[in-house]
Structures are given as structure tokens and as C-alpha cells.
Amino acid sequence: RVGRCQEGVYFNFCRRIGVKVVGVVENMSGFVCPECAHVTNIFHPSSGGAQPMCDEFKVPFLGKIPLDPVLTRACDAGQSYASVQAEGTTSPGLSMFAEVVAAVRSSVEQ
């Protein structure tokens, strides 16, 4: 609950000084298995996650991005995600990231 109070202070401060909050992204929302690409929730949110917080403070929820070892390896090597992903495979992490990017674009364009 302490985190929620701090977030409320942040959102209210931004509103007061006229800074638009584009939205909230829930980072490390699950773990993508590098073998089967199944997303497992390894960090169980004590407060319900980002969505309830966004509802409470009337801030757009932009999506979730899981921990993805393939993406991590690509970033560490300075390579694109597509260049290190096995041929013909897809990752939920990549599609979730694309959804967040689309939501940010949509919010910024409004």
C-alpha cells in the first residue's frame, strides 16, 4: 500500500504542474520460458499489479512486458531481437512489447 501512496503523489503532482502521463507499463510481468515460450507469473503482485492502480488513479494502462531471456541476450549483445530469435519462432515477449509500443503511439498521437 505504501507504493500506491507514492504513485498517487506522483500522478497528482504531474496533474498539478500540467505534465501529461502517457500511461503505465507493467515491467517484468511474467517470465518467458526460453524453451517453450510459455509466460509464467514469477512475481505475484501484492496489490493486483498495474491495472488496478491505473483504474484507481485514472491513468491509461499501456500493457505488460515480461522478462524474456532472448530479448535480454539480444540487448546485451547489441543485436536486434529478430536477429537472435530462432527461425520460425515467435515470442510472447515480442508481441507484448509491440502492443505496448502501439499503445504509447496511440496515446501520444491523441
C-alpha positions in Angstrom: 0.0 0.0 0.0 2.9 2.3 0.6 3.8 2.1 -3.1 0.3 3.1 -4.1 0.5 6.2 -1.9 3.8 7.2 -3.6 2.2 6.6 -7.0 -0.7 8.7 -6.1 1.6 11.6 -5.1 3.4 11.3 -8.4 0.3 11.3 -10.5 -1.3 14.2 -8.6 2.0 16.2 -8.9 2.1 15.6 -12.7 -1.6 16.7 -13.0 -0.9 19.9 -10.9 2.1 21.0 -13.0 0.4 20.1 -16.3 2.6 17.1 -17.3 0.6 14.5 -19.3 1.1 11.0 -18.0 1.1 8.9 -21.2 0.4 5.7 -19.2 1.8 2.9 -17.1 3.7 -0.2 -18.4 3.9 -3.2 -16.1 7.5 -4.2 -16.4 8.8 -7.8 -15.5 5.2 -9.0 -15.8 6.0 -12.7 -16.0 8.9 -14.7 -17.4 9.0 -16.1 -21.0 10.4 -19.7 -20.9 13.3 -19.8 -23.5 12.4 -23.5 -24.3 8.6 -23.3 -24.8 7.8 -19.6 -24.8 5.1 -20.0 -22.1 4.8 -16.9 -19.9 4.8 -17.7 -16.1 4.0 -15.1 -13.4 7.0 -15.4 -11.2 6.4 -12.1 -9.3 3.0 -12.3 -7.7 1.8 -8.7 -7.2 0.8 -7.9 -3.7 -1.5 -5.1 -4.8 -3.0 -6.6 -8.0 -0.5 -5.2 -10.4 -0.5 -2.1 -12.6 -4.0 -2.4 -14.0 -5.9 -1.8 -10.7 -3.5 1.1 -9.9 -4.3 2.7 -13.2 -8.0 2.3 -12.6 -7.7 3.9 -9.2 -5.7 6.9 -10.4 -7.5 7.2 -13.8 -4.2 6.7 -15.7 -4.0 4.7 -19.0 -2.7 1.1 -18.7 -0.5 0.6 -21.7 0.4 -3.1 -21.2 2.7 -5.6 -19.8 6.3 -6.6 -20.7 7.6 -9.9 -19.4 11.2 -10.9 -18.7 12.4 -12.5 -21.9 15.8 -14.2 -22.0 16.1 -14.0 -25.8 15.4 -10.2 -25.7 17.9 -9.9 -22.8 20.6 -11.7 -24.8 20.0 -9.6 -27.8 20.2 -6.3 -25.8 23.4 -7.5 -24.1 25.0 -8.3 -27.5 23.8 -5.1 -29.1 21.7 -7.0 -31.6 18.1 -6.8 -32.7 15.6 -9.2 -31.2 14.8 -10.6 -34.6 18.4 -11.5 -35.3 18.8 -13.8 -32.3 15.4 -15.4 -32.3 15.2 -18.9 -33.7 13.9 -19.1 -37.3 10.2 -19.6 -37.5 9.5 -18.9 -33.8 7.7 -16.1 -32.1 7.8 -14.9 -28.5 5.0 -13.6 -26.4 7.5 -11.1 -25.1 7.9 -9.6 -28.6 4.2 -9.4 -29.3 3.6 -7.9 -25.8 6.3 -5.3 -26.4 4.7 -4.4 -29.8 1.3 -3.9 -28.1 2.9 -1.5 -25.6 4.6 0.4 -28.4 1.3 0.7 -30.3 -0.5 1.9 -27.1 2.2 4.6 -26.5 2.0 5.7 -30.1 -1.8 6.0 -29.9 -1.7 7.9 -26.7 0.9 10.3 -27.9 -0.9 10.9 -31.2 -4.1 12.0 -29.4 
